Amino acid sequence: MTIEAIKSAIAALPLEERHSLASWLNELEYDDWDKQMVQDFSPGGRGMTLADKVKREIAEGKTISLLEGCDLAKTSRRQSHQ
């Protein structure tokens, strides 16, 4: 079956069945994404360099809270519009 045939078959589905299919596809994609995230942030994973850097910066006091960051961004936007 070709992609075009699948698209035509999906377009012919009743709305409720298309929603059900979309939900299933979304879950399938998120399952793959979740597996990749676990792999990336496991020991030796490609995301561990970033995680280690963030942990080091937190320990060194080089970070601010999310709330402080939002406040700084608001102040910066206000100043740039003046």
Biopython code that builds the backbone (N, CA, C, O; Angstrom):
import numpy as np
from Bio.PDB.StructureBuilder import StructureBuilder

atoms = [
    (1, "MET", "N", (0.844, -1.176, 0.000)),
    (1, "MET", "CA", (0.000, 0.000, 0.000)),
    (1, "MET", "C", (0.894, 1.246, 0.000)),
    (1, "MET", "O", (1.882, 1.308, 0.732)),
    (2, "THR", "N", (0.545, 2.221, -0.814)),
    (2, "THR", "CA", (1.334, 3.446, -0.905)),
    (2, "THR", "C", (0.863, 4.464, 0.137)),
    (2, "THR", "O", (-0.225, 4.343, 0.701)),
    (3, "ILE", "N", (1.694, 5.448, 0.371)),
    (3, "ILE", "CA", (1.339, 6.540, 1.280)),
    (3, "ILE", "C", (0.090, 7.250, 0.766)),
    (3, "ILE", "O", (-0.793, 7.596, 1.550)),
    (4, "GLU", "N", (0.012, 7.468, -0.541)),
    (4, "GLU", "CA", (-1.160, 8.157, -1.105)),
    (4, "GLU", "C", (-2.437, 7.349, -0.866)),
    (4, "GLU", "O", (-3.492, 7.921, -0.592)),
    (5, "ALA", "N", (-2.343, 6.018, -0.968)),
    (5, "ALA", "CA", (-3.517, 5.171, -0.712)),
    (5, "ALA", "C", (-3.903, 5.244, 0.763)),
    (5, "ALA", "O", (-5.087, 5.262, 1.100)),
    (6, "ILE", "N", (-2.908, 5.285, 1.635)),
    (6, "ILE", "CA", (-3.176, 5.401, 3.075)),
    (6, "ILE", "C", (-3.835, 6.745, 3.363)),
    (6, "ILE", "O", (-4.810, 6.813, 4.112)),
    (7, "LYS", "N", (-3.304, 7.818, 2.768)),
    (7, "LYS", "CA", (-3.897, 9.141, 2.968)),
    (7, "LYS", "C", (-5.348, 9.170, 2.504)),
    (7, "LYS", "O", (-6.207, 9.733, 3.182)),
    (8, "SER", "N", (-5.623, 8.566, 1.355)),
    (8, "SER", "CA", (-6.996, 8.530, 0.838)),
    (8, "SER", "C", (-7.908, 7.740, 1.768)),
    (8, "SER", "O", (-9.048, 8.132, 2.018)),
    (9, "ALA", "N", (-7.392, 6.621, 2.278)),
    (9, "ALA", "CA", (-8.187, 5.801, 3.190)),
    (9, "ALA", "C", (-8.475, 6.563, 4.482)),
    (9, "ALA", "O", (-9.582, 6.483, 5.015)),
    (10, "ILE", "N", (-7.498, 7.293, 4.983)),
    (10, "ILE", "CA", (-7.692, 8.077, 6.205)),
    (10, "ILE", "C", (-8.707, 9.185, 5.964)),
    (10, "ILE", "O", (-9.579, 9.426, 6.798)),
    (11, "ALA", "N", (-8.594, 9.860, 4.822)),
    (11, "ALA", "CA", (-9.525, 10.950, 4.503)),
    (11, "ALA", "C", (-10.961, 10.443, 4.407)),
    (11, "ALA", "O", (-11.900, 11.200, 4.652)),
    (12, "ALA", "N", (-11.143, 9.171, 4.052)),
    (12, "ALA", "CA", (-12.485, 8.600, 3.910)),
    (12, "ALA", "C", (-13.081, 8.145, 5.246)),
    (12, "ALA", "O", (-14.268, 7.826, 5.317)),
    (13, "LEU", "N", (-12.272, 8.116, 6.292)),
    (13, "LEU", "CA", (-12.769, 7.683, 7.608)),
    (13, "LEU", "C", (-13.738, 8.716, 8.188)),
    (13, "LEU", "O", (-13.617, 9.912, 7.927)),
    (14, "PRO", "N", (-14.697, 8.234, 8.974)),
    (14, "PRO", "CA", (-15.541, 9.176, 9.711)),
    (14, "PRO", "C", (-14.689, 9.979, 10.695)),
    (14, "PRO", "O", (-13.642, 9.511, 11.141)),
    (15, "LEU", "N", (-15.140, 11.180, 11.029)),
    (15, "LEU", "CA", (-14.373, 12.095, 11.881)),
    (15, "LEU", "C", (-13.914, 11.431, 13.177)),
    (15, "LEU", "O", (-12.753, 11.581, 13.558)),
    (16, "GLU", "N", (-14.779, 10.713, 13.852)),
    (16, "GLU", "CA", (-14.425, 10.078, 15.130)),
    (16, "GLU", "C", (-13.285, 9.069, 14.955)),
    (16, "GLU", "O", (-12.392, 8.980, 15.798)),
    (17, "GLU", "N", (-13.324, 8.311, 13.858)),
    (17, "GLU", "CA", (-12.263, 7.335, 13.613)),
    (17, "GLU", "C", (-10.943, 8.021, 13.245)),
    (17, "GLU", "O", (-9.873, 7.529, 13.604)),
    (18, "ARG", "N", (-11.010, 9.158, 12.528)),
    (18, "ARG", "CA", (-9.785, 9.921, 12.230)),
    (18, "ARG", "C", (-9.169, 10.445, 13.515)),
    (18, "ARG", "O", (-7.950, 10.420, 13.682)),
    (19, "HIS", "N", (-10.017, 10.924, 14.430)),
    (19, "HIS", "CA", (-9.503, 11.404, 15.715)),
    (19, "HIS", "C", (-8.851, 10.269, 16.501)),
    (19, "HIS", "O", (-7.804, 10.453, 17.120)),
    (20, "SER", "N", (-9.475, 9.105, 16.469)),
    (20, "SER", "CA", (-8.921, 7.946, 17.159)),
    (20, "SER", "C", (-7.561, 7.565, 16.554)),
    (20, "SER", "O", (-6.615, 7.270, 17.285)),
    (21, "LEU", "N", (-7.469, 7.571, 15.234)),
    (21, "LEU", "CA", (-6.215, 7.262, 14.544)),
    (21, "LEU", "C", (-5.148, 8.306, 14.873)),
    (21, "LEU", "O", (-3.998, 7.955, 15.137)),
    (22, "ALA", "N", (-5.522, 9.574, 14.859)),
    (22, "ALA", "CA", (-4.571, 10.643, 15.174)),
    (22, "ALA", "C", (-4.044, 10.484, 16.595)),
    (22, "ALA", "O", (-2.853, 10.671, 16.844)),
    (23, "SER", "N", (-4.920, 10.145, 17.516)),
    (23, "SER", "CA", (-4.506, 9.930, 18.900)),
    (23, "SER", "C", (-3.524, 8.774, 18.991)),
    (23, "SER", "O", (-2.510, 8.875, 19.683)),
    (24, "TRP", "N", (-3.807, 7.696, 18.312)),
    (24, "TRP", "CA", (-2.919, 6.535, 18.314)),
    (24, "TRP", "C", (-1.557, 6.888, 17.715)),
    (24, "TRP", "O", (-0.522, 6.515, 18.267)),
    (25, "LEU", "N", (-1.551, 7.597, 16.602)),
    (25, "LEU", "CA", (-0.286, 7.998, 15.984)),
    (25, "LEU", "C", (0.512, 8.909, 16.912)),
    (25, "LEU", "O", (1.733, 8.790, 17.017)),
    (26, "ASN", "N", (-0.187, 9.813, 17.580)),
    (26, "ASN", "CA", (0.472, 10.716, 18.515)),
    (26, "ASN", "C", (1.134, 9.928, 19.646)),
    (26, "ASN", "O", (2.279, 10.202, 20.004)),
    (27, "GLU", "N", (0.432, 8.968, 20.199)),
    (27, "GLU", "CA", (0.998, 8.129, 21.266)),
    (27, "GLU", "C", (2.201, 7.355, 20.754)),
    (27, "GLU", "O", (3.201, 7.223, 21.459)),
    (28, "LEU", "N", (2.115, 6.849, 19.544)),
    (28, "LEU", "CA", (3.215, 6.101, 18.941)),
    (28, "LEU", "C", (4.460, 6.985, 18.813)),
    (28, "LEU", "O", (5.567, 6.556, 19.138)),
    (29, "GLU", "N", (4.273, 8.205, 18.344)),
    (29, "GLU", "CA", (5.388, 9.138, 18.205)),
    (29, "GLU", "C", (5.976, 9.490, 19.568)),
    (29, "GLU", "O", (7.197, 9.528, 19.718)),
    (30, "TYR", "N", (5.127, 9.749, 20.563)),
    (30, "TYR", "CA", (5.626, 10.091, 21.889)),
    (30, "TYR", "C", (6.365, 8.919, 22.521)),
    (30, "TYR", "O", (7.352, 9.124, 23.227)),
    (31, "ASP", "N", (5.909, 7.702, 22.281)),
    (31, "ASP", "CA", (6.625, 6.534, 22.804)),
    (31, "ASP", "C", (8.043, 6.494, 22.249)),
    (31, "ASP", "O", (8.996, 6.246, 22.988)),
    (32, "ASP", "N", (8.184, 6.738, 20.943)),
    (32, "ASP", "CA", (9.515, 6.747, 20.331)),
    (32, "ASP", "C", (10.353, 7.896, 20.893)),
    (32, "ASP", "O", (11.542, 7.725, 21.161)),
    (33, "TRP", "N", (9.730, 9.071, 21.073)),
    (33, "TRP", "CA", (10.431, 10.237, 21.605)),
    (33, "TRP", "C", (10.883, 9.960, 23.040)),
    (33, "TRP", "O", (12.016, 10.272, 23.406)),
    (34, "ASP", "N", (9.992, 9.372, 23.856)),
    (34, "ASP", "CA", (10.346, 9.040, 25.239)),
    (34, "ASP", "C", (11.527, 8.080, 25.298)),
    (34, "ASP", "O", (12.437, 8.254, 26.110)),
    (35, "LYS", "N", (11.511, 7.070, 24.441)),
    (35, "LYS", "CA", (12.614, 6.103, 24.412)),
    (35, "LYS", "C", (13.928, 6.802, 24.053)),
    (35, "LYS", "O", (14.973, 6.502, 24.629)),
    (36, "GLN", "N", (13.870, 7.736, 23.098)),
    (36, "GLN", "CA", (15.077, 8.459, 22.701)),
    (36, "GLN", "C", (15.582, 9.327, 23.841)),
    (36, "GLN", "O", (16.790, 9.406, 24.065)),
    (37, "MET", "N", (14.673, 9.985, 24.573)),
    (37, "MET", "CA", (15.080, 10.822, 25.704)),
    (37, "MET", "C", (15.762, 9.980, 26.783)),
    (37, "MET", "O", (16.781, 10.392, 27.337)),
    (38, "VAL", "N", (15.214, 8.824, 27.078)),
    (38, "VAL", "CA", (15.820, 7.939, 28.081)),
    (38, "VAL", "C", (17.216, 7.545, 27.627)),
    (38, "VAL", "O", (18.160, 7.556, 28.417)),
    (39, "GLN", "N", (17.343, 7.200, 26.361)),
    (39, "GLN", "CA", (18.649, 6.803, 25.825)),
    (39, "GLN", "C", (19.637, 7.979, 25.888)),
    (39, "GLN", "O", (20.788, 7.804, 26.287)),
    (40, "ASP", "N", (19.183, 9.171, 25.495)),
    (40, "ASP", "CA", (20.073, 10.338, 25.467)),
    (40, "ASP", "C", (20.555, 10.741, 26.853)),
    (40, "ASP", "O", (21.683, 11.209, 27.005)),
    (41, "PHE", "N", (19.708, 10.562, 27.868)),
    (41, "PHE", "CA", (20.076, 11.025, 29.204)),
    (41, "PHE", "C", (20.419, 9.892, 30.163)),
    (41, "PHE", "O", (20.362, 10.059, 31.382)),
    (42, "SER", "N", (20.773, 8.751, 29.609)),
    (42, "SER", "CA", (21.329, 7.647, 30.389)),
    (42, "SER", "C", (22.844, 7.804, 30.389)),
    (42, "SER", "O", (23.389, 8.496, 29.529)),
    (43, "PRO", "N", (23.535, 7.175, 31.337)),
    (43, "PRO", "CA", (25.001, 7.288, 31.349)),
    (43, "PRO", "C", (25.594, 6.966, 29.975)),
    (43, "PRO", "O", (25.310, 5.926, 29.380)),
    (44, "GLY", "N", (26.422, 7.888, 29.494)),
    (44, "GLY", "CA", (27.038, 7.718, 28.183)),
    (44, "GLY", "C", (26.213, 8.262, 27.040)),
    (44, "GLY", "O", (26.689, 8.301, 25.906)),
    (45, "GLY", "N", (24.983, 8.685, 27.307)),
    (45, "GLY", "CA", (24.115, 9.219, 26.265)),
    (45, "GLY", "C", (24.559, 10.602, 25.820)),
    (45, "GLY", "O", (25.280, 11.299, 26.534)),
    (46, "ARG", "N", (24.117, 10.989, 24.629)),
    (46, "ARG", "CA", (24.579, 12.262, 24.070)),
    (46, "ARG", "C", (24.070, 13.480, 24.830)),
    (46, "ARG", "O", (24.639, 14.562, 24.684)),
    (47, "GLY", "N", (23.035, 13.348, 25.623)),
    (47, "GLY", "CA", (22.518, 14.468, 26.399)),
    (47, "GLY", "C", (23.208, 14.658, 27.735)),
    (47, "GLY", "O", (22.994, 15.666, 28.409)),
    (48, "MET", "N", (24.028, 13.705, 28.121)),
    (48, "MET", "CA", (24.671, 13.772, 29.436)),
    (48, "MET", "C", (25.678, 14.908, 29.548)),
    (48, "MET", "O", (25.873, 15.442, 30.639)),
    (49, "THR", "N", (26.317, 15.288, 28.462)),
    (49, "THR", "CA", (27.257, 16.414, 28.492)),
    (49, "THR", "C", (26.513, 17.676, 28.906)),
    (49, "THR", "O", (26.989, 18.436, 29.748)),
    (50, "LEU", "N", (25.349, 17.895, 28.315)),
    (50, "LEU", "CA", (24.542, 19.057, 28.666)),
    (50, "LEU", "C", (24.055, 18.972, 30.110)),
    (50, "LEU", "O", (24.124, 19.956, 30.847)),
    (51, "ALA", "N", (23.570, 17.815, 30.514)),
    (51, "ALA", "CA", (23.079, 17.640, 31.887)),
    (51, "ALA", "C", (24.199, 17.897, 32.894)),
    (51, "ALA", "O", (23.976, 18.546, 33.917)),
    (52, "ASP", "N", (25.391, 17.399, 32.614)),
    (52, "ASP", "CA", (26.531, 17.610, 33.508)),
    (52, "ASP", "C", (26.902, 19.091, 33.580)),
    (52, "ASP", "O", (27.224, 19.599, 34.655)),
    (53, "LYS", "N", (26.858, 19.785, 32.441)),
    (53, "LYS", "CA", (27.169, 21.219, 32.419)),
    (53, "LYS", "C", (26.164, 21.992, 33.268)),
    (53, "LYS", "O", (26.551, 22.864, 34.046)),
    (54, "VAL", "N", (24.886, 21.680, 33.125)),
    (54, "VAL", "CA", (23.852, 22.370, 33.896)),
    (54, "VAL", "C", (24.040, 22.111, 35.391)),
    (54, "VAL", "O", (23.955, 23.038, 36.197)),
    (55, "LYS", "N", (24.293, 20.867, 35.758)),
    (55, "LYS", "CA", (24.519, 20.541, 37.173)),
    (55, "LYS", "C", (25.717, 21.308, 37.732)),
    (55, "LYS", "O", (25.676, 21.798, 38.861)),
    (56, "ARG", "N", (26.779, 21.409, 36.939)),
    (56, "ARG", "CA", (27.985, 22.129, 37.368)),
    (56, "ARG", "C", (27.686, 23.623, 37.550)),
    (56, "ARG", "O", (28.127, 24.231, 38.526)),
    (57, "GLU", "N", (26.943, 24.205, 36.618)),
    (57, "GLU", "CA", (26.613, 25.626, 36.720)),
    (57, "GLU", "C", (25.706, 25.905, 37.926)),
    (57, "GLU", "O", (25.841, 26.942, 38.575)),
    (58, "ILE", "N", (24.802, 25.000, 38.221)),
    (58, "ILE", "CA", (23.952, 25.154, 39.405)),
    (58, "ILE", "C", (24.817, 25.116, 40.660)),
    (58, "ILE", "O", (24.672, 25.957, 41.548)),
    (59, "ALA", "N", (25.716, 24.136, 40.729)),
    (59, "ALA", "CA", (26.598, 23.996, 41.898)),
    (59, "ALA", "C", (27.501, 25.217, 42.074)),
    (59, "ALA", "O", (27.845, 25.577, 43.200)),
    (60, "GLU", "N", (27.884, 25.852, 40.970)),
    (60, "GLU", "CA", (28.763, 27.019, 41.029)),
    (60, "GLU", "C", (27.985, 28.326, 41.221)),
    (60, "GLU", "O", (28.578, 29.404, 41.257)),
    (61, "GLY", "N", (26.672, 28.227, 41.343)),
    (61, "GLY", "CA", (25.860, 29.420, 41.546)),
    (61, "GLY", "C", (25.736, 30.305, 40.311)),
    (61, "GLY", "O", (25.476, 31.502, 40.433)),
    (62, "LYS", "N", (25.916, 29.746, 39.155)),
    (62, "LYS", "CA", (25.872, 30.520, 37.913)),
    (62, "LYS", "C", (24.471, 30.572, 37.296)),
    (62, "LYS", "O", (24.318, 31.017, 36.159)),
    (63, "THR", "N", (23.469, 30.131, 38.016)),
    (63, "THR", "CA", (22.122, 30.102, 37.468)),
    (63, "THR", "C", (21.190, 30.991, 38.286)),
    (63, "THR", "O", (21.504, 31.385, 39.409)),
    (64, "ILE", "N", (20.046, 31.292, 37.699)),
    (64, "ILE", "CA", (18.999, 32.004, 38.414)),
    (64, "ILE", "C", (17.717, 31.201, 38.280)),
    (64, "ILE", "O", (17.617, 30.315, 37.431)),
    (65, "SER", "N", (16.748, 31.507, 39.109)),
    (65, "SER", "CA", (15.497, 30.771, 39.052)),
    (65, "SER", "C", (14.725, 31.137, 37.782)),
    (65, "SER", "O", (14.990, 32.167, 37.162)),
    (66, "LEU", "N", (13.795, 30.307, 37.410)),
    (66, "LEU", "CA", (12.957, 30.560, 36.244)),
    (66, "LEU", "C", (12.197, 31.874, 36.414)),
    (66, "LEU", "O", (12.074, 32.654, 35.470)),
    (67, "LEU", "N", (11.695, 32.109, 37.608)),
    (67, "LEU", "CA", (10.956, 33.335, 37.884)),
    (67, "LEU", "C", (11.846, 34.565, 37.677)),
    (67, "LEU", "O", (11.419, 35.548, 37.073)),
    (68, "GLU", "N", (13.083, 34.506, 38.180)),
    (68, "GLU", "CA", (14.014, 35.614, 37.974)),
    (68, "GLU", "C", (14.308, 35.819, 36.490)),
    (68, "GLU", "O", (14.388, 36.953, 36.017)),
    (69, "GLY", "N", (14.463, 34.740, 35.776)),
    (69, "GLY", "CA", (14.716, 34.821, 34.335)),
    (69, "GLY", "C", (13.552, 35.461, 33.595)),
    (69, "GLY", "O", (13.759, 36.259, 32.681)),
    (70, "CYS", "N", (12.330, 35.115, 33.984)),
    (70, "CYS", "CA", (11.151, 35.715, 33.362)),
    (70, "CYS", "C", (11.091, 37.206, 33.664)),
    (70, "CYS", "O", (10.782, 38.009, 32.784)),
    (71, "ASP", "N", (11.384, 37.573, 34.896)),
    (71, "ASP", "CA", (11.400, 38.988, 35.271)),
    (71, "ASP", "C", (12.443, 39.760, 34.465)),
    (71, "ASP", "O", (12.172, 40.865, 33.996)),
    (72, "LEU", "N", (13.623, 39.186, 34.306)),
    (72, "LEU", "CA", (14.666, 39.837, 33.512)),
    (72, "LEU", "C", (14.235, 40.004, 32.054)),
    (72, "LEU", "O", (14.493, 41.039, 31.439)),
    (73, "ALA", "N", (13.583, 38.991, 31.513)),
    (73, "ALA", "CA", (13.121, 39.065, 30.123)),
    (73, "ALA", "C", (12.073, 40.159, 29.959)),
    (73, "ALA", "O", (12.099, 40.899, 28.976)),
    (74, "LYS", "N", (11.150, 40.267, 30.915)),
    (74, "LYS", "CA", (10.126, 41.317, 30.857)),
    (74, "LYS", "C", (10.775, 42.697, 30.907)),
    (74, "LYS", "O", (10.421, 43.586, 30.133)),
    (75, "THR", "N", (11.716, 42.865, 31.813)),
    (75, "THR", "CA", (12.412, 44.147, 31.937)),
    (75, "THR", "C", (13.144, 44.484, 30.641)),
    (75, "THR", "O", (13.103, 45.623, 30.176)),
    (76, "SER", "N", (13.800, 43.510, 30.073)),
    (76, "SER", "CA", (14.545, 43.719, 28.833)),
    (76, "SER", "C", (13.606, 44.108, 27.690)),
    (76, "SER", "O", (13.928, 45.000, 26.904)),
    (77, "ARG", "N", (12.448, 43.448, 27.591)),
    (77, "ARG", "CA", (11.477, 43.776, 26.541)),
    (77, "ARG", "C", (10.953, 45.203, 26.710)),
    (77, "ARG", "O", (10.824, 45.948, 25.738)),
    (78, "ARG", "N", (10.653, 45.570, 27.956)),
    (78, "ARG", "CA", (10.148, 46.917, 28.225)),
    (78, "ARG", "C", (11.187, 47.961, 27.799)),
    (78, "ARG", "O", (10.844, 48.970, 27.183)),
    (79, "GLN", "N", (12.452, 47.712, 28.131)),
    (79, "GLN", "CA", (13.507, 48.664, 27.812)),
    (79, "GLN", "C", (13.724, 48.782, 26.313)),
    (79, "GLN", "O", (14.040, 49.862, 25.814)),
    (80, "SER", "N", (13.558, 47.687, 25.597)),
    (80, "SER", "CA", (13.780, 47.717, 24.144)),
    (80, "SER", "C", (12.632, 48.393, 23.404)),
    (80, "SER", "O", (12.804, 48.819, 22.263)),
    (81, "HIS", "N", (11.469, 48.497, 24.030)),
    (81, "HIS", "CA", (10.315, 49.145, 23.401)),
    (81, "HIS", "C", (10.247, 50.641, 23.728)),
    (81, "HIS", "O", (9.369, 51.340, 23.222)),
    (82, "GLN", "N", (11.140, 51.127, 24.547)),
    (82, "GLN", "CA", (11.105, 52.551, 24.920)),
    (82, "GLN", "C", (11.927, 53.384, 23.979)),
    (82, "GLN", "O", (12.009, 54.601, 24.144)),
]
sb = StructureBuilder()
sb.init_structure("model")
sb.init_model(0)
sb.init_chain("A")
sb.init_seg("    ")
for serial, (resi, resn, name, xyz) in enumerate(atoms, 1):
    if name == "N":
        sb.init_residue(resn, " ", resi, " ")
    sb.init_atom(name, np.array(xyz, "f"), 0.0, 1.0, " ", f" {name:<3s}", serial, name[0])
structure = sb.get_structure()
